[in-house]
């Protein structure tokens, strides 16, 4: 499993695009993995033939652990057999294209001649002989596999076993590194796992299915493992909620003028092909208001004992996707005009919902907007993204009674909710920022006076 960056230590196998025996080329996508931040397609490092898939879909694998073996025509029988992450006989490290390996993190199995005595001179390549009571000739082992001729897996290596056998071992609580293989080329079989379980005092029978809760009157229940984006989101929210003292303020805004401006711009030639949503106006208002209240675009550095003020707004947009909540970023949003912000928002949300957001685009934010109004919700109390000073929730935009010049009228109204970290944003600062955003949405012409 390669290191895809951003400090991640593990990833889940989502889908294999190849099977054992398939011919692959360099940079061909062979597997899709899911990290806590994004779905990533991994390319093949070599041209050759897929030997064995070492991880099943749905399995979480640590970075650096082998996930596939690849047989290459160029590799000699003795030099072949280095799995992803292992050092081959030629000194090269088998790794995925574009990612560095960790030399020495995986130990290769050593091979012995069948007679047990070292040969006088290096012999030419010949069929390997696994240790067995009755030695017999074996076909050439797969180039990406190594035979454990002493019958036991060497500590630190990944034992040779097919995915169903690995699942059986997990279910029985058997450590495959302690199992003596009897299969061809040192492969561990189901019988090997059961025999080891019996010798260790474990039941050798097939593992019983997980107990299913009895249906309750009126229906049952469904359980899903906590992993990927959901686990990362939960950890981030708990950390934020119990680290930063949250304060939330609310403001109802008459956005009639902004909606009229939007209608005029959509009819113009410059914005004819631009998805000009109300969120683009909110994003522009946030960037303008942040200039007058720098504290909302800052970070509390506990370790250094400092408040870090950012010159640019790295604007996060909370997006609901099939994989869960994601917050991709618009870089240097304060330097963009309204049209550029609208285009960036359209591209950002489309990429997020397709699950193709790069991990680098999900970190490094300084301020976040969450649009709960798309679900018909008026307002809420948003939780800060860890490391940020403020987050703005935008409610549904809809007609409502409003007093205008002492008269009751029907206007287009929106609710705003601002949560901020009270350690670095005072009540006066948070209130002023929220009032500035509301004023810009109520009268967009104010932007000309700031």
PyMOL commands that set and color helices and strands:
alter all, ss='L'
color gray80, all
select helices_A, chain A and resi 163-172+176-178+184-186+190-199+228-241+256-266+278-292+294-297+333-335+338-353+359-362+372-375+427-442+444-449
alter helices_A, ss='H'
color red, helices_A
select strands_A, chain A and resi 10-16+23-24+29-34+39-43+48-53+60-62+68-71+246-254+298-301+306-309+315-321+324-330+367-371+390-394+398-404+407-421
alter strands_A, ss='S'
color yellow, strands_A
deselect
rebuild
show_as cartoon
